[in-house]
């Protein structure tokens, strides 16, 4: 028998078998076909459930990827705020003999705080511990891997969250440098701000955002303080610490007798614009997802900054007769500071109100109040960040809306009002407690650390070095080399 004949016979048999239920349905009364149908009807739901599960798994992976992409982008935007944003903003405000030293201070924080964060900072801020400080479970980033930490986000890797929070830890001590600009030794700055990051920033971050934190609004803190992106953690702590530094170190040589105008408002202008752009990552990124809450925070951030420019400029125009470029960019930063704690809780119209109030209030702080008490806050770190962060935290408690962020629920799951404007009058007490704790930790902690560093290595440069400038005395370089042609 040939192989060709065998293949044809086998093919015919297969066709006969496949079509036999139809061909012989009448003779066998459809029994075989009915049995097959029942088998298929049993298998179909299983197949449907598997397909649904596969689709749901793919959708979850897609959402996780989108959230992670947004958070990595936001992390980069927040780092942009320190360098080049804050570095240029502060660098343009000092005299030209100190520009390189001032830039270096922000740049140094990008390096030093990163190392401290990896070794122990993240563990103290976001690891499990007490209500006031984290523990040492995550030192050297032990246990901080690519799987999510459900306490903070179920969608993004724990390392992504760690990196995002690192960028906050970098910019916060960098903000303080504006208060003692042009007069602190670089070695003292490194030691002081390293200790400050561990002893002041980490406990405050843990209390507001960490697991079991005393002020944590989303994880059941004793006094749930609404602080979406760092009004208390970042701006009040840095601003109050800045004031303590300015008072402890004393005034610059010649202040206020000698004029000390910014050497380049152009640099500061560019820096302020970069800060404005980077702040979208700062605030909208704090939603920890690329969803509607991020959009709300993004809108509030922009509206708050814009309204503060109007508020500051209007106040300056009325008082001084002219709106200055320096005033406009200072107003923008003040508005961004004030809207930071509120950005994920308030409507666009409330953001406009907060921004306008902050702009006018911070103008008053850096002119009338600073002039009245005569302290030398070189670059107005307290007047903008300390004052703006405080007014923003309080206004958050007033304007917070459960329609924007349904954060509070009762034991049965019923939605509760968020802010005072909705009837939650108790929230203002929570905000006051959070502000008071931030002020207290920053003031006491900074004073103690300044005394320690001053005793160990000294804080302030010699008068001769201050007159020469930080660029040459601390770094042996100059920010600008002017060549004179013969």
MARZALO-967457 format. One record per residue (C-alpha): x, y, z; residue number from 1; residue in one letter. Coordinates in steps of 0.25 Angstrom, whole numbers, plus 2048, in hexadecimal, padded with zeros to 3 digits. Example, Ala and Ser with C-alpha at 12.3 -4.5 7.8 and 13.67 -1.06 7.14 Angstrom:
2
MIPA     x     y     z     i   aa
MIPA   831   7EE   81F     1    A
MIPA   837   7FC   81D     2    S
This chain:
486
MIPA     x     y     z     i   aa
MIPA   800   800   800     1    X
MIPA   806   80D   7FC     2    X
MIPA   809   819   806     3    X
MIPA   801   822   7FD     4    X
MIPA   7F4   819   7FE     5    X
MIPA   7F6   818   80D     6    X
MIPA   7F6   828   80F     7    X
MIPA   7EA   829   806     8    X
MIPA   7E2   81F   80E     9    X
MIPA   7E6   825   81C    10    X
MIPA   7E2   833   817    11    X
MIPA   7D4   82E   813    12    X
MIPA   7D2   827   820    13    X
MIPA   7D5   834   828    14    X
MIPA   7CB   83C   81F    15    X
MIPA   7C1   831   822    16    X
MIPA   7C3   831   831    17    X
MIPA   7C2   841   831    18    X
MIPA   7B5   841   82A    19    X
MIPA   7AF   835   830    20    X
MIPA   7A6   83C   83A    21    X
MIPA   79F   844   82F    22    X
MIPA   79E   839   825    23    X
MIPA   798   82E   82E    24    X
MIPA   791   838   838    25    X
MIPA   783   832   833    26    X
MIPA   787   823   834    27    X
MIPA   78D   824   842    28    X
MIPA   782   82F   847    29    X
MIPA   78D   839   849    30    X
MIPA   792   833   856    31    X
MIPA   7A1   834   853    32    X
MIPA   79F   842   84E    33    X
MIPA   797   846   85B    34    X
MIPA   7A2   840   863    35    X
MIPA   7AD   848   85C    36    X
MIPA   7A5   855   85D    37    X
MIPA   7A3   853   86C    38    X
MIPA   7B2   851   86E    39    X
MIPA   7B5   85E   866    40    X
MIPA   7AB   865   86E    41    X
MIPA   7B2   861   87B    42    X
MIPA   7C0   865   875    43    X
MIPA   7BB   873   870    44    X
MIPA   7BA   87A   87D    45    X
MIPA   7C8   875   881    46    X
MIPA   7CE   87A   875    47    X
MIPA   7C6   887   877    48    X
MIPA   7CB   889   885    49    X
MIPA   7D9   886   880    50    X
MIPA   7D8   891   876    51    X
MIPA   7D2   89B   87F    52    X
MIPA   7DD   898   889    53    X
MIPA   7E8   89A   87E    54    X
MIPA   7E2   8A7   87A    55    X
MIPA   7E1   8AC   889    56    X
MIPA   7F0   8A8   88B    57    X
MIPA   7F4   8AF   87E    58    X
MIPA   7EC   8BB   882    59    X
MIPA   7F3   8BB   890    60    X
MIPA   800   8BA   88A    61    X
MIPA   7FE   8C5   881    62    X
MIPA   7F9   8CE   88C    63    X
MIPA   805   8CB   895    64    X
MIPA   80E   8CE   889    65    X
MIPA   807   8DB   887    66    X
MIPA   808   8DF   896    67    X
MIPA   816   8DB   896    68    X
MIPA   81A   8E3   88A    69    X
MIPA   813   8EF   890    70    X
MIPA   81A   8EE   89E    71    X
MIPA   828   8EC   897    72    X
MIPA   825   8F9   88F    73    X
MIPA   820   900   89C    74    X
MIPA   82D   8FC   8A3    75    X
MIPA   835   902   898    76    X
MIPA   82D   90F   898    77    X
MIPA   82F   910   8A7    78    X
MIPA   83E   90E   8A6    79    X
MIPA   83D   919   89B    80    X
MIPA   838   922   8A6    81    X
MIPA   845   922   8AE    82    X
MIPA   84F   922   8A2    83    X
MIPA   84E   92A   89A    84    X
MIPA   841   931   89F    85    X
MIPA   844   934   8AE    86    X
MIPA   853   935   8AB    87    X
MIPA   851   940   8A0    88    X
MIPA   846   947   8A8    89    X
MIPA   84F   949   8B4    90    X
MIPA   85C   94A   8AC    91    X
MIPA   856   957   8A5    92    X
MIPA   852   95D   8B2    93    X
MIPA   860   95E   8B8    94    X
MIPA   86B   967   8B5    95    X
MIPA   874   962   8A9    96    X
MIPA   880   95E   8B3    97    X
MIPA   876   953   8B9    98    X
MIPA   86F   94E   8AD    99    X
MIPA   877   941   8AB   100    X
MIPA   877   93E   8BA   101    X
MIPA   868   940   8BA   102    X
MIPA   866   937   8AE   103    X
MIPA   86F   92C   8B5   104    X
MIPA   867   92C   8C1   105    X
MIPA   85B   927   8BA   106    X
MIPA   863   91E   8B1   107    X
MIPA   86A   918   8BE   108    X
MIPA   85C   914   8C4   109    X
MIPA   859   90C   8B7   110    X
MIPA   865   903   8BA   111    X
MIPA   866   903   8C9   112    X
MIPA   857   901   8CD   113    X
MIPA   856   8F6   8C3   114    X
MIPA   861   8EE   8CA   115    X
MIPA   85B   8F1   8D8   116    X
MIPA   84D   8ED   8D2   117    X
MIPA   852   8E0   8CD   118    X
MIPA   859   8DC   8DA   119    X
MIPA   84F   8E0   8E5   120    X
MIPA   846   8EC   8E1   121    X
MIPA   83C   8E4   8D9   122    X
MIPA   83B   8DA   8E4   123    X
MIPA   839   8E5   8EF   124    X
MIPA   82E   8EC   8E7   125    X
MIPA   826   8E1   8E1   126    X
MIPA   82A   8D4   8E8   127    X
MIPA   821   8CE   8F3   128    X
MIPA   824   8D4   900   129    X
MIPA   81D   8DD   90B   130    X
MIPA   813   8E8   908   131    X
MIPA   81E   8F2   908   132    X
MIPA   82A   8EB   900   133    X
MIPA   82C   8DF   8F8   134    X
MIPA   835   8D3   8FB   135    X
MIPA   842   8CD   8F5   136    X
MIPA   83B   8C2   8EE   137    X
MIPA   83E   8C8   8E0   138    X
MIPA   84C   8CD   8E3   139    X
MIPA   855   8CC   8D6   140    X
MIPA   848   8CB   8CF   141    X
MIPA   846   8BD   8D4   142    X
MIPA   838   8B8   8D0   143    X
MIPA   836   8C3   8C7   144    X
MIPA   835   8BC   8B9   145    X
MIPA   82D   8BC   8AC   146    X
MIPA   820   8B7   8B3   147    X
MIPA   816   8C1   8B8   148    X
MIPA   815   8C5   8C6   149    X
MIPA   806   8C4   8C8   150    X
MIPA   806   8CE   8D4   151    X
MIPA   80A   8D9   8CA   152    X
MIPA   806   8D4   8BC   153    X
MIPA   801   8C7   8B7   154    X
MIPA   805   8CB   8A9   155    X
MIPA   813   8D0   8A8   156    X
MIPA   820   8C9   8AD   157    X
MIPA   825   8CD   8BA   158    X
MIPA   832   8D2   8B4   159    X
MIPA   82A   8DC   8AC   160    X
MIPA   823   8E1   8B8   161    X
MIPA   830   8E2   8BF   162    X
MIPA   837   8EA   8B4   163    X
MIPA   82B   8F3   8B3   164    X
MIPA   82C   8F6   8C2   165    X
MIPA   83B   8F8   8C1   166    X
MIPA   839   904   8B8   167    X
MIPA   831   90A   8C3   168    X
MIPA   83C   907   8CD   169    X
MIPA   846   90E   8C4   170    X
MIPA   83F   91B   8C2   171    X
MIPA   83A   91D   8D0   172    X
MIPA   848   920   8D6   173    X
MIPA   84C   927   8CA   174    X
MIPA   841   931   8CC   175    X
MIPA   848   935   8DA   176    X
MIPA   854   939   8D3   177    X
MIPA   84D   946   8CF   178    X
MIPA   84D   94B   8DD   179    X
MIPA   85C   94B   8E0   180    X
MIPA   861   94D   8D1   181    X
MIPA   86E   954   8D0   182    X
MIPA   873   951   8DE   183    X
MIPA   874   942   8E2   184    X
MIPA   880   939   8E0   185    X
MIPA   87E   92E   8D6   186    X
MIPA   883   923   8E0   187    X
MIPA   879   928   8EB   188    X
MIPA   86E   928   8E0   189    X
MIPA   870   91A   8DD   190    X
MIPA   871   915   8EB   191    X
MIPA   865   91D   8F0   192    X
MIPA   85C   91A   8E4   193    X
MIPA   85F   90B   8E5   194    X
MIPA   85B   90B   8F4   195    X
MIPA   84F   913   8F1   196    X
MIPA   84A   909   8E6   197    X
MIPA   84B   8FE   8F0   198    X
MIPA   846   905   8FD   199    X
MIPA   83C   90F   8F8   200    X
MIPA   837   90B   8EA   201    X
MIPA   836   8FC   8EC   202    X
MIPA   82D   8FD   8F9   203    X
MIPA   824   907   8F2   204    X
MIPA   823   8FF   8E6   205    X
MIPA   81F   8F3   8EE   206    X
MIPA   815   8FA   8F6   207    X
MIPA   80D   8FF   8EA   208    X
MIPA   80F   8F5   8DF   209    X
MIPA   815   8E8   8E6   210    X
MIPA   80F   8DB   8EB   211    X
MIPA   808   8DE   8F8   212    X
MIPA   80C   8ED   8F8   213    X
MIPA   807   8F6   903   214    X
MIPA   801   900   8F9   215    X
MIPA   7FE   8F6   8ED   216    X
MIPA   7F1   8F9   8E7   217    X
MIPA   7F0   8ED   8DE   218    X
MIPA   7F5   8E2   8E7   219    X
MIPA   7EE   8E6   8F4   220    X
MIPA   7F6   8F0   8FB   221    X
MIPA   7F3   8F5   909   222    X
MIPA   7F1   903   903   223    X
MIPA   7EF   901   8F4   224    X
MIPA   7F5   90D   8EE   225    X
MIPA   7F2   910   8DF   226    X
MIPA   7FF   912   8D8   227    X
MIPA   7FF   90D   8CA   228    X
MIPA   80D   910   8C6   229    X
MIPA   815   916   8D1   230    X
MIPA   810   923   8D7   231    X
MIPA   814   91F   8E5   232    X
MIPA   81F   915   8E1   233    X
MIPA   826   91D   8D7   234    X
MIPA   823   92C   8D8   235    X
MIPA   820   92F   8E7   236    X
MIPA   82C   926   8EB   237    X
MIPA   835   92D   8E1   238    X
MIPA   830   93B   8E3   239    X
MIPA   830   93B   8F2   240    X
MIPA   83E   934   8F3   241    X
MIPA   842   93F   8E9   242    X
MIPA   83E   94A   8F3   243    X
MIPA   845   943   8FE   244    X
MIPA   852   942   8F6   245    X
MIPA   851   951   8F2   246    X
MIPA   84F   955   900   247    X
MIPA   85A   94C   906   248    X
MIPA   865   950   8FB   249    X
MIPA   862   95F   8FC   250    X
MIPA   862   969   8F0   251    X
MIPA   86B   969   8E5   252    X
MIPA   877   973   8E5   253    X
MIPA   871   980   8E2   254    X
MIPA   862   97D   8E3   255    X
MIPA   85A   985   8E2   256    X
MIPA   863   991   8E0   257    X
MIPA   868   98D   8D3   258    X
MIPA   85F   98A   8C7   259    X
MIPA   860   97B   8C3   260    X
MIPA   857   97A   8B7   261    X
MIPA   856   96D   8AF   262    X
MIPA   861   96C   8A5   263    X
MIPA   858   965   89A   264    X
MIPA   849   966   89A   265    X
MIPA   84A   95F   88D   266    X
MIPA   84F   952   893   267    X
MIPA   845   953   89E   268    X
MIPA   83A   955   894   269    X
MIPA   83E   948   88C   270    X
MIPA   83F   941   899   271    X
MIPA   831   945   89E   272    X
MIPA   82C   940   890   273    X
MIPA   832   933   892   274    X
MIPA   82D   932   8A0   275    X
MIPA   81F   934   89B   276    X
MIPA   820   929   891   277    X
MIPA   826   920   89B   278    X
MIPA   81C   922   8A5   279    X
MIPA   812   91A   89C   280    X
MIPA   81A   90E   8A0   281    X
MIPA   81A   912   8AE   282    X
MIPA   80B   914   8B0   283    X
MIPA   805   90C   8A5   284    X
MIPA   80F   900   8A7   285    X
MIPA   80A   8FF   8B6   286    X
MIPA   7FD   8F9   8B1   287    X
MIPA   806   8ED   8AF   288    X
MIPA   7FE   8E9   8A2   289    X
MIPA   7FB   8EF   894   290    X
MIPA   7ED   8F1   897   291    X
MIPA   7E2   8FC   89A   292    X
MIPA   7E9   900   8A7   293    X
MIPA   7F6   903   8A0   294    X
MIPA   7EE   90C   896   295    X
MIPA   7E7   913   8A2   296    X
MIPA   7F4   915   8A9   297    X
MIPA   7FB   91A   89C   298    X
MIPA   7F0   924   899   299    X
MIPA   7F0   929   8A8   300    X
MIPA   7FF   92B   8A7   301    X
MIPA   7FF   934   89B   302    X
MIPA   7F3   93C   89F   303    X
MIPA   7F9   93E   8AD   304    X
MIPA   806   943   8A7   305    X
MIPA   800   94C   89D   306    X
MIPA   7F6   953   8A7   307    X
MIPA   802   955   8B1   308    X
MIPA   80A   95C   8A6   309    X
MIPA   7FE   966   8A5   310    X
MIPA   7FC   967   8B4   311    X
MIPA   80B   96A   8B6   312    X
MIPA   80C   973   8AA   313    X
MIPA   800   97B   8AE   314    X
MIPA   804   97D   8BC   315    X
MIPA   812   982   8B7   316    X
MIPA   80C   98B   8AD   317    X
MIPA   803   991   8B8   318    X
MIPA   80E   993   8C2   319    X
MIPA   81A   996   8B9   320    X
MIPA   814   99C   8AD   321    X
MIPA   81A   991   8A3   322    X
MIPA   819   982   8A2   323    X
MIPA   827   97C   8A1   324    X
MIPA   82B   970   899   325    X
MIPA   832   96B   8A6   326    X
MIPA   824   96D   8AE   327    X
MIPA   81D   965   8A3   328    X
MIPA   826   959   8A4   329    X
MIPA   826   959   8B3   330    X
MIPA   817   95A   8B3   331    X
MIPA   816   94D   8AA   332    X
MIPA   81F   946   8B3   333    X
MIPA   817   94A   8BF   334    X
MIPA   80A   945   8B8   335    X
MIPA   810   938   8B5   336    X
MIPA   814   936   8C3   337    X
MIPA   807   93A   8C9   338    X
MIPA   7FF   931   8BF   339    X
MIPA   808   925   8C2   340    X
MIPA   801   91F   8CE   341    X
MIPA   7F3   922   8C7   342    X
MIPA   7F6   91E   8B9   343    X
MIPA   7EF   910   8BA   344    X
MIPA   7E3   915   8C3   345    X
MIPA   7DE   922   8BD   346    X
MIPA   7D6   927   8B0   347    X
MIPA   7DC   930   8A6   348    X
MIPA   7D5   93C   8AB   349    X
MIPA   7D9   939   8B9   350    X
MIPA   7E8   938   8B4   351    X
MIPA   7E6   946   8AE   352    X
MIPA   7E2   94C   8BC   353    X
MIPA   7ED   945   8C3   354    X
MIPA   7F8   94A   8B9   355    X
MIPA   7F3   958   8B9   356    X
MIPA   7F3   958   8C8   357    X
MIPA   801   952   8C9   358    X
MIPA   807   95C   8BF   359    X
MIPA   802   968   8C7   360    X
MIPA   805   962   8D4   361    X
MIPA   814   95E   8D1   362    X
MIPA   816   96C   8CB   363    X
MIPA   813   971   8D8   364    X
MIPA   81C   967   8DF   365    X
MIPA   828   96A   8D7   366    X
MIPA   826   979   8D7   367    X
MIPA   81F   97E   8E4   368    X
MIPA   822   973   8EE   369    X
MIPA   830   971   8E9   370    X
MIPA   833   980   8E9   371    X
MIPA   82C   981   8F7   372    X
MIPA   835   977   8FE   373    X
MIPA   841   979   8F6   374    X
MIPA   846   96A   8F5   375    X
MIPA   84E   967   8E9   376    X
MIPA   847   95C   8E1   377    X
MIPA   850   95E   8D5   378    X
MIPA   846   958   8CA   379    X
MIPA   839   958   8D2   380    X
MIPA   839   949   8D5   381    X
MIPA   830   94B   8E1   382    X
MIPA   827   956   8DB   383    X
MIPA   824   94E   8CF   384    X
MIPA   825   93F   8D4   385    X
MIPA   822   940   8E3   386    X
MIPA   817   94B   8E2   387    X
MIPA   811   945   8D5   388    X
MIPA   811   937   8DA   389    X
MIPA   80A   93B   8E7   390    X
MIPA   7FF   943   8E0   391    X
MIPA   7FE   938   8D6   392    X
MIPA   7FC   92D   8E0   393    X
MIPA   7F2   935   8E8   394    X
MIPA   7EA   938   8DB   395    X
MIPA   7EA   92A   8D7   396    X
MIPA   7E2   926   8E3   397    X
MIPA   7D8   931   8DF   398    X
MIPA   7D6   92E   8D0   399    X
MIPA   7D8   91F   8D0   400    X
MIPA   7CD   918   8C8   401    X
MIPA   7C9   909   8C9   402    X
MIPA   7C4   90B   8BA   403    X
MIPA   7D3   90C   8B6   404    X
MIPA   7D9   902   8C0   405    X
MIPA   7CF   8F9   8C8   406    X
MIPA   7DA   8F7   8D3   407    X
MIPA   7D1   8F6   8E0   408    X
MIPA   7C7   8EB   8E2   409    X
MIPA   7C0   8E6   8EF   410    X
MIPA   7C0   8D8   8F4   411    X
MIPA   7B5   8D3   8EB   412    X
MIPA   7BC   8D9   8DE   413    X
MIPA   7B3   8E6   8DD   414    X
MIPA   7BA   8F1   8D7   415    X
MIPA   7BD   8FD   8E1   416    X
MIPA   7C0   90B   8DE   417    X
MIPA   7CF   90F   8DC   418    X
MIPA   7D0   91E   8DF   419    X
MIPA   7CA   929   8E7   420    X
MIPA   7C2   92E   8DB   421    X
MIPA   7BB   921   8DB   422    X
MIPA   7B8   921   8EA   423    X
MIPA   7C4   91A   8EF   424    X
MIPA   7C8   924   8F9   425    X
MIPA   7D1   91B   901   426    X
MIPA   7DA   91A   8F5   427    X
MIPA   7DF   928   8F8   428    X
MIPA   7E4   923   905   429    X
MIPA   7EB   917   8FE   430    X
MIPA   7F2   921   8F5   431    X
MIPA   7F6   92A   901   432    X
MIPA   7FC   91E   908   433    X
MIPA   804   91A   8FB   434    X
MIPA   809   928   8F9   435    X
MIPA   80D   929   908   436    X
MIPA   815   91C   908   437    X
MIPA   81C   920   8FB   438    X
MIPA   820   92E   901   439    X
MIPA   824   927   90E   440    X
MIPA   82D   91C   908   441    X
MIPA   833   926   8FE   442    X
MIPA   836   930   908   443    X
MIPA   83C   928   913   444    X
MIPA   843   91E   90B   445    X
MIPA   84A   928   902   446    X
MIPA   84E   930   90E   447    X
MIPA   854   924   915   448    X
MIPA   85B   91F   908   449    X
MIPA   861   92D   905   450    X
MIPA   867   92D   913   451    X
MIPA   86D   91F   911   452    X
MIPA   873   923   904   453    X
MIPA   878   930   909   454    X
MIPA   87F   92A   914   455    X
MIPA   885   91F   90B   456    X
MIPA   88A   927   8FF   457    X
MIPA   884   935   900   458    X
MIPA   879   93A   8F7   459    X
MIPA   87D   947   8F1   460    X
MIPA   888   94B   8E8   461    X
MIPA   892   955   8EC   462    X
MIPA   88F   963   8EA   463    X
MIPA   89A   964   8DF   464    X
MIPA   895   958   8D8   465    X
MIPA   887   95E   8D8   466    X
MIPA   88C   96B   8D2   467    X
MIPA   894   963   8C7   468    X
MIPA   888   95A   8C4   469    X
MIPA   884   94B   8C6   470    X
MIPA   888   948   8B7   471    X
MIPA   897   94B   8BA   472    X
MIPA   898   948   8C9   473    X
MIPA   890   93B   8C9   474    X
MIPA   892   935   8BB   475    X
MIPA   89E   93C   8B6   476    X
MIPA   897   940   8A9   477    X
MIPA   88F   94C   8A4   478    X
MIPA   881   94B   89D   479    X
MIPA   885   955   893   480    X
MIPA   893   958   88D   481    X
MIPA   893   966   886   482    X
MIPA   89E   967   87C   483    X
MIPA   8A2   975   879   484    X
MIPA   8A8   977   86B   485    X
MIPA   8B5   97F   86A   486    X
